[in-house]
Structures are given as C-alpha cells and as structure tokens.
Amino acid sequence: MSASSLIEPITGKPGIVTLPGAANWMQGRTLYGGASALIAYTQAILTFPHLPPLRSAQIGFVAPVGETVELSAEIVRRGRNVSQVRSEIRCEGQLALTAFWLFAEPREANAVHAAAIPADFPSPPEESEVMPTGKGPGFIANNFELRRAQDTSGPGAPVVRRWARLKNVSGLDPVSELVLMGDVLPPGALRAMRRQGPISSINWSFNLLDITPSTEGGWWVSENASQHADDGYSSERLRLWNSAGKQVLDGIQSVALFG
C-alpha cells in the first residue's frame, strides 16, 4: 500500500480519522516516525492550502501513534513572507505528536552557499549491494528498498548511510516524500552500542534545503550520524542527498537508547 493511501482520509478538517493500512507502517506499537510526521504535515497543508513552501520543521514524538488518530492544525503566526503552523496528533485523547512547521516565500538572496558534496559520496545505487530488510522493523521491509552506501559494516564509527527509496511513491508530492523519508534509518549510535537493545526517537528537527527536490529513480542517500552519545541518549545529525550528491535536507534528532 502506498504512502498516499495512508494519508488519503485526511481532509484538513479537525477530528478523528482512521488510517487505512496503518499496520503496514508500524514500528513496534507506534507508527514509524516519518509516517507520523507525514500525517501531521498533511493535516497542516490541507487545513491551510495556500501556504508558502515548507522550509523547516520541529517534531516531538510524545506517545505512540496508532490507526485511529485525532488531528488538528492552527496558524501560530502569519507574516508577509513567513507562516508558522502547529499541527497535532492525539490518540485516545492524549497528545501523541506535536509539530511546528515553518513555511516561507523565497526572497532575494543576500548569501549563497551550497552544501558541499561529501568526498566519500557512494557509488550509484545500481552498483551498490542490496541490503536485506527482513531483520529490521516491518515498516522498512513493507515500504522501502535499501542499498549499501558506505564501506563500514558492523561496529565502528557511529554513522549509518544507505541508499533508500520508497517502493511505491505514486500520489506523493516531493516534499511529502522527504518528510516521510527523512527518519528512515536507525541512529548512527547503533554502531557504538555495547549491547543491542530497543531505540526510540524523541524528536526530529530539520531544514529543507531544496523546496522542489528531485532525484533519479526515486533513490536518496540517507545518513544518520551520532554526534554524542551518553546517559542512554544520542544526539544525531540526519541528512538526505539526491542521486547527484545535492543535499536536500539537514536535521538533528534526539534518540533514546535502551538495553
């Protein structure tokens, strides 16, 4: 089932919605974080359909998100160029996700500086090893294709990098695709964990670097890198590049490490 089918019942009106195929996107007892973020984003843009392009987001994963959700969105502030929107997901009357979206019109550039292409940018996906998806969360095997995009395997530097694409992207606009894709990999700290155990994303903030992102064949390079891990938590930097090495998303996330 495509991601567009998951969000099809969302109209932008506040209230309770049942999401078809939610079981296809579950990570344990909650929806995968990218899918939850996509639901909140869709509610925001359908409630307020004339917003400028998305530029940035701050998302708090508060509690498990299930098949039946209560959705809402409100304008926090609307300026001449910038609009700020809050959307929320509630489950069984309790807050499960809160998101703050920043939409902004383009203005005349006073600074121009493109993100550098990594020196170790991987070989094309068709030349890269197919990664097995059966050992990870079910939502990955159901919805994504992954290929190796780094030489490292097993323990080592706390970085996880993969080619990734959706198996079915039909009906999804490019920005919604990035919201869904941006949180797909496990934390880089997974490579530094002394004992394997559960992990849980607590929040996710990102800046969108390209408001009309595109890539060849649906493939993006996704990277999660732990910047610091201790006391059961990891601070992670999350990045996405298109197939030509152009960075399209830059983010940060706090992850709880159990075990």
C-alpha positions in Angstrom: 0.0 0.0 0.0 1.4 3.4 -1.0 2.0 6.3 1.5 -0.6 8.3 -0.4 -3.2 5.7 0.6 -2.2 6.1 4.3 -3.0 9.8 4.2 -5.9 9.7 1.8 -8.6 10.0 4.6 -7.1 13.3 5.9 -9.2 16.3 4.7 -7.7 19.1 6.8 -10.8 19.3 9.0 -10.2 18.8 12.7 -11.4 15.5 14.1 -10.9 11.7 14.3 -9.6 9.8 11.3 -8.9 6.1 10.8 -5.9 5.4 8.7 -6.1 2.5 6.2 -3.0 0.3 6.1 -1.5 1.8 9.3 -0.4 -1.7 10.2 2.0 -1.5 7.2 3.8 1.4 8.8 4.1 0.2 12.4 7.4 0.3 14.3 6.6 -1.8 17.4 3.5 -0.3 19.0 3.6 3.1 17.1 3.6 4.3 13.6 7.1 4.9 12.1 8.1 8.5 12.9 8.3 9.6 9.3 4.8 8.3 8.7 3.5 10.1 11.8 5.3 13.3 10.7 3.7 13.0 7.2 0.3 12.7 8.8 0.8 15.9 10.8 2.3 17.7 7.7 -0.6 16.7 5.5 -3.1 18.0 8.1 -1.3 21.3 8.1 -1.2 21.9 4.4 -4.8 20.7 3.8 -6.1 22.9 6.6 -4.2 25.9 5.2 -3.8 25.1 1.4 -2.3 28.5 0.4 0.9 28.3 2.5 4.3 29.2 1.1 6.9 26.4 0.5 7.9 24.4 3.6 11.4 25.4 4.9 11.7 23.9 8.4 10.0 21.7 11.0 10.3 20.7 14.7 8.6 17.5 15.6 8.1 16.0 19.0 7.3 12.3 19.3 5.3 12.3 22.5 3.5 8.9 22.7 2.6 6.0 20.4 0.5 6.8 17.3 -2.0 4.2 16.3 -4.5 3.5 13.5 -7.2 5.9 14.8 -6.0 9.5 15.4 -7.4 12.9 16.2 -5.9 15.7 14.0 -5.8 19.4 14.4 -3.8 22.4 12.9 -3.6 26.1 13.7 -1.8 29.2 12.4 0.6 30.4 15.1 1.7 33.4 13.1 1.4 34.6 9.5 3.7 37.4 8.4 4.4 38.9 5.0 6.8 36.1 4.0 6.7 33.5 6.8 3.8 31.4 8.1 4.2 29.3 11.2 1.7 26.4 11.7 1.3 23.9 14.6 -0.3 20.6 14.0 -1.0 17.8 16.5 -1.9 14.2 16.6 -3.9 12.8 19.6 -4.6 9.2 20.3 -7.3 8.1 22.8 -7.5 11.8 23.9 -3.8 12.0 24.7 -1.2 14.1 22.8 0.9 11.7 20.7 2.8 14.1 18.3 3.2 17.8 18.1 4.8 19.5 15.1 5.7 23.1 14.3 6.1 23.9 10.6 7.7 26.9 9.1 6.6 28.0 5.6 8.3 30.9 3.8 8.3 32.6 0.5 11.6 33.0 -1.4 13.3 36.4 -1.1 16.2 38.0 -2.9 19.3 36.1 -1.8 21.8 38.0 0.3 24.0 34.9 0.8 24.6 31.9 -1.4 26.4 28.9 -0.2 25.6 25.4 -1.4 26.2 22.4 0.9 29.3 20.5 -0.2 29.1 17.1 -1.8 30.7 14.6 0.6 34.1 13.4 -0.6 33.0 9.8 0.0 29.7 10.1 -1.8 28.7 6.5 -2.6 28.7 4.7 -6.0 25.3 4.8 -7.8 22.6 2.5 -6.3 22.6 0.1 -9.3 26.3 -0.6 -8.4 25.6 -0.9 -4.6 24.8 -4.0 -2.6 21.2 -4.7 -1.8 20.6 -4.6 1.9 18.3 -7.2 3.5 15.3 -5.7 5.1 13.9 -8.7 6.9 15.8 -8.2 10.1 14.7 -4.6 10.9 11.3 -3.1 11.6 8.4 -4.4 9.5 7.7 -1.0 8.0 11.0 -1.0 6.2 10.5 -4.3 4.5 7.0 -3.3 3.6 7.7 0.1 2.1 11.4 0.7 1.4 14.3 -0.5 -0.7 17.8 -0.1 0.8 21.3 -0.4 -0.6 24.7 0.0 0.9 26.2 3.5 0.7 29.3 3.1 2.9 32.1 0.6 3.3 31.6 0.2 7.1 29.6 -2.8 8.4 29.1 -3.9 12.0 30.6 -1.9 14.9 32.6 1.1 14.1 32.2 4.9 13.5 28.7 5.8 14.7 27.4 6.5 11.2 24.7 4.7 9.2 24.4 5.6 5.5 22.2 3.9 2.9 20.6 4.5 -0.5 16.9 4.4 0.2 13.7 4.7 -1.9 10.0 4.1 -1.4 8.6 1.0 -3.2 5.5 3.0 -4.1 5.8 6.8 -4.3 2.7 7.3 -6.5 0.4 10.2 -5.5 3.0 11.7 -3.1 4.5 15.2 -3.8 8.3 15.5 -3.5 8.3 17.5 -0.2 5.9 15.0 1.5 8.3 12.2 0.2 11.2 13.8 2.1 9.1 14.2 5.3 8.4 10.5 5.1 12.0 9.5 4.1 14.0 11.7 6.5 13.8 9.4 9.5 14.0 6.1 7.8 17.4 4.8 9.2 18.3 3.6 12.7 20.6 6.0 14.7 24.3 6.1 14.0 24.8 5.3 17.6 23.6 1.8 16.8 27.2 1.0 15.7 28.6 2.2 19.1 26.1 0.4 21.4 27.7 -2.1 23.8 24.6 -4.1 23.9 21.9 -4.3 21.3 18.5 -3.1 22.6 15.4 -1.0 21.6 15.8 2.5 20.3 13.2 5.3 20.3 13.2 8.7 18.5 12.2 11.5 20.9 12.2 14.4 18.5 13.2 15.5 15.0 14.0 18.9 13.6 15.0 19.6 10.0 15.7 22.3 7.5 14.6 21.7 3.9 17.4 22.9 1.6 15.5 22.5 -1.7 11.8 23.3 -2.0 11.5 21.4 -5.3 13.6 18.3 -4.5 14.1 15.6 -7.2 16.3 12.6 -7.8 16.9 9.8 -10.3 14.9 6.6 -9.9 13.5 7.6 -6.6 16.8 7.0 -4.8 18.1 9.2 -2.0 21.2 8.9 0.2 20.1 8.9 3.9 22.6 9.3 6.7 22.3 9.2 10.5 25.4 10.2 12.4 25.7 10.2 16.2 27.4 13.5 17.3 27.4 12.5 21.0 26.0 9.5 22.9 25.9 9.0 26.7 23.5 8.5 29.6 21.2 6.4 27.4 20.7 9.1 24.7 22.3 10.0 21.4 22.3 13.4 19.5 22.1 12.5 15.9 22.6 14.5 12.7 20.2 13.4 9.9 20.9 14.3 6.2 19.5 13.4 2.8 21.1 13.9 -0.6 19.7 13.3 -4.0 21.4 10.9 -6.5 23.6 13.7 -7.8 25.0 14.5 -4.4 23.0 17.6 -3.7 21.9 17.8 -0.1 18.2 18.4 0.2 17.6 18.0 4.0 19.6 18.7 7.1 18.3 17.7 10.5 19.0 16.8 14.1 17.4 14.2 16.4 17.5 13.0 20.0 17.2 9.2 20.3 16.8 7.1 23.5 19.0 4.0 23.6 17.8 1.1 25.7 19.3 -2.2 26.6 
